[in-house]
Amino acid sequence: MLVVFVTTSGTMVCDPQSGPAGLTQCILDAPYYSEYQCGTCLTDAYIKQISNGTFQCKDNTHTYCYYPCMVEKYHLDSGPVYDDCLCDANGSLPQHPVLLPPSCYIPDGNDCGWYRQCLARMYDCTGQTNYAIDYGEKYCNRFNQSKPAFSPRALQWLDAASKCLQVALVPLLRLCREPPTCQSISDTAFASHVPCYISPYPGFSVCHLPLSDWIRIFWTIKGSFVSSAFLKTVKAIVIIAAKCVSEGFRASSVNIFYVLDVLLWGGAVNDITSDDELAHSIFLHVSSSQRWDQHSTADWYAFAAKASADENSLTTQSTDQSGTKLRIQVICRV
């Protein structure tokens, strides 16, 4: 385990016993770095959490110490300091008008109010980029309400994953350079879903959970399948399935795609009520004609795409029941 120790510039310092958490200053981590960079006062336990146990405070009797930007963003404990971490030892760091309580910088994952009281309070985003309220808080509450239905093992995973999802967003609360945009906040949040589901720290992978728990997970997040987060959610699910296979949990991957079939399409293609269901129905016939179902290593998901397809997807066109052109976007894993 690597250690974190630094010298600082400025009048306020990170007290080893009292912090405060979230204090950001310009620090010099000599002799490992020759330039000043942003560093944040965090608890030893929190540093272990966000670094998956790789880093900790130099003195194990200290509750707080500085966590350098280069370690937090790039996991590099020596060498040059990148531009987005550099700071002027004689200058001042950007200040946000909102003063957050120290608890915002060390979330435990159990308080769903963190999204509203910390992230949304710092960045008042609206519309599709309002991840904090429209997705983070909403589904955190849904999982909490669904806990009685989960197995004890799934509850252990859920606690670790919930904390991981909040911890991944804490760096956004600290200003070293320019503040992030609402879109970048949303992108950062969704990007954390796959690693937090696969490898939360401390905890185990969602790939270890049985089919019964997977069904409960999907019922909990099913609301996102009819929201603006649909595409990002499905892509994350497909990536998780692929990673489960790569880690040797092929049964889990089969469970994931089976549950998607049941929840998204209800196992029936005759009762088509949306373009997404129609897209699935059409490509189901395509895959059957190509005998993809006979190849155990091929999985796919099709949905109606209003935007142009990206380079990682397959696009085709068909005509729906009203005679309107329908663009179908397909995510494949072979």
Stockholm file with secondary structure:
# STOCKHOLM 1.0

chainA/1-334         MLVVFVTTSGTMVCDPQSGPAGLTQCILDAPYYSEYQCGTCLTDAYIKQISNGTFQCKDNTHTYCYYPCMVEKYHLDSGPVYDDCLCDANGSLPQHPVLLPPSCYIPDGNDCGWYRQCLARMYDCTGQTNYAIDYGEKYCNRFNQSKPAFSPRALQWLDAASKCLQVALVPLLRLCREPPTCQSISDTAFASHVPCYISPYPGFSVCHLPLSDWIRIFWTIKGSFVSSAFLKTVKAIVIIAAKCVSEGFRASSVNIFYVLDVLLWGGAVNDITSDDELAHSIFLHVSSSQRWDQHSTADWYAFAAKASADENSLTTQSTDQSGTKLRIQVICRV
#=GR chainA/1-334 SS CEEECCEECSSCCCBTTTBCTTCEEEEECTTTCSSCEEEEEEEHHHHHHHTTTSEEESSTTCSEEEEEHHHHHHCCCSSCCCTTTBCCTTSCCCCCSCCCCGGGGSCCSCCTTHIIIIIHHHSCCCGGGCHIIIIIIHHHHHHHHHGGGSCHHHHHHHHHHHHHHHHTTGGGGSCSSSCCCHHHHHHHHHHTHHHHHHCCSSSCCGGGSCHHHHHHHHHHHGGGGGSTTHHHHHHHHHHHHHHHHHTTCHHHHHHHHHHHHHHHHTTCSSSCCSHHHHHHHHHHHHHHHTTGGGCTTCEEEEEECSSCCCTTSEEEEEECTTSCEEEEEEEEEC
#=GC SS_cons         CEEECCEECSSCCCBTTTBCTTCEEEEECTTTCSSCEEEEEEEHHHHHHHTTTSEEESSTTCSEEEEEHHHHHHCCCSSCCCTTTBCCTTSCCCCCSCCCCGGGGSCCSCCTTHIIIIIHHHSCCCGGGCHIIIIIIHHHHHHHHHGGGSCHHHHHHHHHHHHHHHHTTGGGGSCSSSCCCHHHHHHHHHHTHHHHHHCCSSSCCGGGSCHHHHHHHHHHHGGGGGSTTHHHHHHHHHHHHHHHHHTTCHHHHHHHHHHHHHHHHTTCSSSCCSHHHHHHHHHHHHHHHTTGGGCTTCEEEEEECSSCCCTTSEEEEEECTTSCEEEEEEEEEC
//
